[in-house]
Amino acid sequence: MSEQNIDTFLVLIEENRRYLSGFTGEDTQFDESAGALLITQDALLLLTDSRYVLQAEAEASGYDIICYHHGLAKELPAILKQLKTKRLGFEGTRISYNQHLKLKREIDDKHLAVELVETKYMVEDLRLIKDDTEIEAIRKAVEIAESNFISFVHWLKPGIHEIDAAWELEKRIRMAGAQSLSFPVISAFGKNSALPHAIPGTRTLKENIPLLFDWGAKLNGYCSDMTRTVILENQDKQFNKIFTIVYDAQQKAIDAIRPGVSSKKIDDIARSHITAKGFKENFGHGLGHGVGMAVHESPSISPLNEKNIIIEENMVFTIEPGIYIPDWGGIRLENLVLVTNDNVEILNQLPMELNAST
């Protein structure tokens, strides 16, 4: 807060709020909030509405709980006045333009000399490095997500629709103990697998086409994320060629991970391999992303990342190269890795190559 020259910090991002307070209230959609934190040098406040007061009192040890009855923006100025706030830091990625205008109008109407200051990465930078408890939670989320996948692959058969496969995988994840999914299951067959974030539909499973599955479990507030691309009755030379290129790109990137290496260098290693094999235009997304309380968080392993992050011990992120060919399909392979003091540990146990006879 001192570095960003603010005396009060308003926290609205759900994962940041939970990370700092232990409060597990969930925002149901972007324009709704389960509450906010206000942090100063002398005060820790959790502001919420009547739905969450008892929960906040039970979970947010060390925070004073304040219940607002007329909305956060309406009641915040009186609290800021009590705190003697002069510079209020807010998370620009969470507050919409409309919310910002409303908050500023309420502050101005009360004639408060409070300046609104956008902050960057204040809590996200703290979340970059996982402690032992967080790492164990992610390990367990990986274990649960993987536990029934091989039997799920054996369950697959021609004629099944993408949406049915997605639902079957989701059921297995929940039955294994997941509290929720990290994100909706991606189940994409054939040409649809050329869409990195395909929405499952009624496309039918057939032999000798790519079958791409991207899924993850959430447990105790922490996520997992993985992708496997499988095939039934593999007699497709194109599949084998693309699979090998993607697999080799992933391995080359993983082999390069260690403390002190830049995130962009790791991306470049995998991207350069895919480019050298003639598929530069078929790999458009970043190589990976951090995973923790959010399924997409820092560090971003991407050439587009505005912060070229230097990799440190106990960072957890994905390595997920892919090649996507319109009118044929795509292959993506994704593992979660944990950076150790001199190398990297792959958290996944699932084999990369899977088919109905595995």
C-alpha positions in Angstrom: 0.0 0.0 0.0 2.9 2.3 0.8 4.5 1.6 -2.6 1.3 2.4 -4.4 0.7 5.5 -2.3 -2.7 4.6 -0.8 -3.9 4.7 2.8 -6.9 2.5 2.3 -7.3 -0.6 0.1 -10.7 -1.7 -1.2 -10.7 -5.4 -2.1 -13.5 -6.8 -4.3 -11.9 -9.6 -6.3 -13.4 -12.8 -4.8 -10.2 -14.8 -4.7 -8.2 -11.8 -3.2 -10.9 -11.3 -0.6 -10.8 -15.0 0.4 -7.0 -15.1 0.4 -6.7 -12.1 2.8 -9.6 -12.9 5.1 -10.7 -16.5 4.8 -14.2 -15.4 3.9 -15.6 -17.9 1.3 -18.6 -15.9 0.1 -19.0 -16.3 -3.7 -19.9 -13.6 -6.1 -22.8 -15.0 -8.2 -22.0 -12.8 -11.2 -19.8 -9.8 -12.2 -22.2 -7.1 -11.1 -23.0 -8.8 -7.7 -20.7 -9.1 -4.7 -20.7 -11.1 -1.6 -18.7 -8.3 0.1 -15.6 -6.2 0.2 -12.5 -5.7 2.4 -11.3 -2.3 3.6 -7.7 -2.4 4.8 -5.8 0.4 6.5 -2.7 0.4 8.7 -5.0 0.3 11.8 -8.2 -1.4 10.6 -9.4 -4.6 9.0 -13.0 -4.4 7.9 -15.2 -6.8 6.0 -18.3 -5.2 4.5 -21.1 -7.4 3.4 -24.9 -7.6 3.3 -27.3 -9.6 5.5 -27.0 -12.8 3.5 -23.4 -13.3 4.5 -23.0 -11.7 8.0 -23.0 -14.9 10.0 -20.7 -16.6 7.5 -18.3 -13.6 7.6 -18.3 -13.6 11.4 -17.4 -17.3 11.4 -14.7 -17.2 8.8 -13.0 -13.8 8.8 -11.0 -14.0 12.0 -9.4 -10.6 12.8 -11.8 -8.6 10.7 -14.6 -6.3 12.0 -17.8 -7.2 10.1 -20.0 -4.3 8.9 -23.4 -5.1 7.4 -24.6 -2.6 4.7 -28.3 -2.3 4.0 -28.4 0.1 1.1 -25.5 -1.2 -1.1 -21.7 -0.8 -0.8 -21.3 2.4 -2.8 -24.1 4.1 -0.8 -22.7 3.4 2.6 -18.9 3.4 1.9 -18.4 7.2 2.2 -19.4 7.2 5.8 -16.9 4.5 6.6 -14.2 6.2 4.6 -14.8 9.3 6.7 -14.4 7.4 9.9 -11.1 5.9 8.6 -9.9 9.4 7.6 -9.2 8.0 4.1 -7.5 10.3 1.6 -6.4 7.9 -1.1 -8.6 4.8 -1.7 -7.0 2.1 -3.7 -9.3 -0.1 -5.8 -8.8 -3.1 -8.0 -9.3 -1.9 -11.5 -9.9 -5.3 -13.0 -12.9 -5.8 -10.8 -14.7 -2.5 -10.6 -16.7 -1.6 -13.7 -16.9 1.8 -15.2 -20.4 2.2 -14.0 -19.5 1.1 -10.4 -16.6 3.6 -10.4 -18.8 6.4 -11.5 -21.4 5.5 -8.8 -18.7 5.3 -6.1 -17.2 8.6 -7.1 -20.6 10.3 -7.2 -21.4 9.1 -3.7 -18.0 10.3 -2.4 -18.4 13.7 -4.0 -22.0 14.1 -2.8 -20.7 13.7 0.8 -18.0 16.3 0.1 -15.1 14.0 1.0 -11.6 14.7 -0.2 -11.0 11.1 -1.2 -9.0 10.3 -4.3 -9.7 7.0 -6.1 -6.5 5.2 -7.1 -6.3 2.2 -9.3 -4.0 -0.5 -7.9 -2.2 -3.2 -9.8 -1.4 -6.8 -8.7 -1.3 -6.0 -5.0 -2.8 -9.3 -3.9 -2.1 -11.2 -7.1 1.6 -10.8 -6.5 1.2 -12.3 -3.0 -0.7 -15.2 -4.5 2.0 -16.0 -7.0 4.1 -18.0 -4.5 2.2 -20.9 -3.0 2.8 -22.1 0.6 2.8 -25.7 1.6 -0.9 -25.7 2.5 -1.9 -24.2 -0.9 0.4 -26.7 -2.7 -1.2 -29.6 -0.9 -4.7 -28.3 -1.8 -3.8 -28.1 -5.5 -2.3 -31.6 -5.4 -5.5 -32.9 -3.9 -7.6 -31.1 -6.6 -5.4 -32.7 -9.3 -5.8 -36.1 -7.7 -9.6 -35.8 -7.6 -9.8 -34.5 -11.2 -7.7 -37.3 -12.5 -9.0 -40.2 -10.4 -11.7 -41.4 -12.8 -10.4 -40.2 -16.1 -8.9 -43.5 -17.4 -12.2 -45.4 -16.6 -14.0 -42.5 -18.3 -11.9 -43.0 -21.5 -12.8 -46.7 -21.4 -16.5 -45.6 -21.1 -16.3 -43.6 -24.4 -17.7 -45.3 -27.5 -18.9 -44.3 -30.9 -22.2 -42.5 -31.0 -21.8 -40.6 -27.7 -22.4 -36.8 -28.0 -20.0 -34.2 -26.7 -22.5 -32.9 -24.2 -23.1 -36.4 -22.8 -19.3 -37.0 -22.4 -19.0 -33.6 -20.6 -21.8 -34.5 -18.2 -20.3 -38.0 -17.5 -16.9 -36.5 -16.7 -18.4 -33.9 -14.5 -20.4 -36.5 -12.5 -17.2 -38.5 -12.0 -15.3 -35.5 -10.8 -18.0 -34.6 -8.3 -18.4 -38.2 -7.1 -14.6 -38.3 -6.5 -15.0 -35.5 -3.9 -14.8 -32.2 -5.8 -16.7 -29.3 -4.2 -17.2 -27.9 -7.7 -15.6 -27.7 -11.1 -12.8 -25.3 -11.8 -14.7 -24.4 -15.0 -17.3 -26.1 -17.3 -15.9 -29.3 -18.9 -14.6 -28.8 -22.4 -15.5 -31.9 -24.5 -14.8 -31.4 -28.2 -14.9 -34.1 -30.9 -13.3 -33.9 -34.4 -13.5 -30.5 -36.1 -14.8 -28.9 -32.8 -11.5 -29.7 -31.1 -9.9 -27.0 -33.3 -11.8 -24.6 -31.1 -9.6 -24.2 -27.9 -12.6 -23.4 -25.8 -15.3 -25.3 -27.6 -18.7 -25.6 -26.0 -19.9 -29.2 -25.9 -22.8 -29.8 -28.3 -24.4 -32.7 -30.2 -21.4 -33.7 -32.3 -21.0 -37.4 -32.3 -18.0 -39.4 -31.2 -16.4 -41.4 -34.1 -13.3 -43.5 -34.4 -10.0 -42.0 -35.6 -10.9 -38.3 -34.8 -9.4 -36.1 -32.0 -11.3 -36.1 -28.8 -10.2 -33.2 -26.6 -11.1 -32.9 -22.9 -10.2 -30.0 -20.7 -11.3 -30.2 -17.1 -10.5 -29.5 -13.5 -11.7 -29.9 -9.9 -12.0 -27.4 -7.2 -11.5 -28.3 -3.6 -11.1 -26.1 -0.4 -10.9 -23.0 -2.6 -8.1 -24.3 -4.9 -8.4 -25.4 -8.6 -6.8 -27.9 -10.9 -6.7 -27.7 -14.7 -5.6 -30.3 -17.2 -6.2 -31.4 -20.8 -5.9 -34.7 -22.7 -6.6 -35.4 -26.3 -7.4 -39.0 -27.0 -8.5 -41.1 -30.0 -10.4 -44.3 -30.4 -9.0 -47.0 -32.8 -6.0 -44.8 -33.7 -5.2 -45.3 -37.4 -4.8 -41.6 -38.2 -1.3 -40.6 -39.2 -2.2 -36.9 -38.9 -3.2 -37.4 -35.3 0.0 -39.1 -34.5 2.1 -36.5 -36.2 0.4 -33.5 -34.5 0.3 -35.3 -31.1 4.1 -35.9 -31.2 4.8 -32.3 -32.1 2.6 -31.0 -29.2 4.0 -33.5 -26.8 7.6 -32.6 -27.6 6.9 -28.9 -27.4 5.5 -29.5 -23.9 8.4 -31.5 -22.8 11.0 -29.0 -24.1 9.2 -26.2 -22.1 9.0 -28.3 -18.9 12.7 -29.2 -19.2 13.5 -25.5 -19.2 11.6 -24.5 -16.1 13.6 -23.5 -13.1 13.9 -20.5 -10.8 15.4 -17.5 -12.6 14.0 -18.3 -16.0 11.6 -15.8 -17.6 8.0 -16.7 -18.4 8.4 -15.5 -21.9 11.4 -17.7 -22.5 9.5 -20.8 -21.5 6.7 -19.9 -23.9 9.2 -19.2 -26.7 10.8 -22.6 -26.3 7.5 -24.4 -27.0 6.4 -22.0 -29.6 9.7 -22.2 -31.5 9.4 -26.0 -31.7 5.9 -25.8 -33.1 6.9 -23.1 -35.5 9.9 -25.1 -36.7 7.5 -28.0 -37.5 5.4 -25.7 -39.8 2.5 -25.0 -37.5 3.2 -21.4 -36.3 -0.2 -20.2 -37.3 -2.0 -23.1 -35.6 -0.9 -22.2 -32.0 -2.4 -18.9 -31.1 -2.9 -18.9 -27.3 -0.4 -18.6 -24.5 1.6 -21.6 -23.3 0.2 -21.6 -19.8 -1.2 -19.7 -16.8 -1.0 -19.8 -13.0 -3.5 -21.9 -11.1 -4.5 -21.5 -7.5 -7.7 -20.0 -6.0 -8.5 -18.9 -9.6 -8.1 -21.3 -12.5 -6.5 -18.5 -14.5 -4.1 -16.3 -12.5 -0.4 -15.2 -12.5 2.0 -16.1 -13.8 1.0 -15.9 -17.5 3.3 -18.0 -19.7 2.7 -16.0 -22.8 4.4 -13.7 -25.3 1.6 -11.2 -24.8 2.1 -11.0 -21.0 2.6 -7.3 -20.0 4.7 -8.6 -17.0 7.6 -10.8 -18.1 7.6 -12.7 -14.8 10.8 -14.3 -13.5 10.0 -17.8 -12.4 10.4 -18.5 -8.6 10.2 -21.5 -6.4 6.6 -22.6 -5.4 4.9 -21.1 -8.4 2.3 -23.4 -9.9 1.2 -23.0 -13.5 0.1 -25.0 -16.6 2.1 -25.9 -19.7 -0.5 -26.5 -22.5 0.7 -26.2 -26.1 -1.8 -27.0 -28.8 -2.1 -27.2 -32.6 -5.5 -26.4 -34.1 -6.3 -27.2 -37.7 -9.6 -26.0 -39.1 -11.8 -28.7 -40.7 -9.7 -31.4 -39.0 -9.4 -30.8 -35.3 -6.9 -29.9 -32.6 -4.6 -31.5 -30.1 -3.8 -29.9 -26.7 -1.9 -31.4 -23.8 -1.9 -29.7 -20.5 -0.1 -30.5 -17.2 0.2 -28.5 -14.0 3.8 -28.0 -12.8 5.2 -26.9 -9.4 8.6 -25.0 -9.5 11.0 -26.5 -7.0 14.3 -25.0 -5.7 16.2 -26.1 -8.8 13.8 -27.7 -11.2 10.1 -28.5 -11.7 7.7 -31.2 -10.5 4.8 -32.3 -12.7 1.7 -32.6 -10.5 -0.2 -34.8 -12.9 -0.1 -38.6 -12.8 -2.2 -39.3 -15.9 -0.3 -40.6 -18.9 -0.3 -38.2 -21.9 -1.2 -40.8 -24.5 -4.6 -42.4 -23.8 -7.0 -44.5 -25.9 -9.8 -47.0 -25.3 -7.3 -49.8 -24.8 -5.1 -48.0 -22.3 
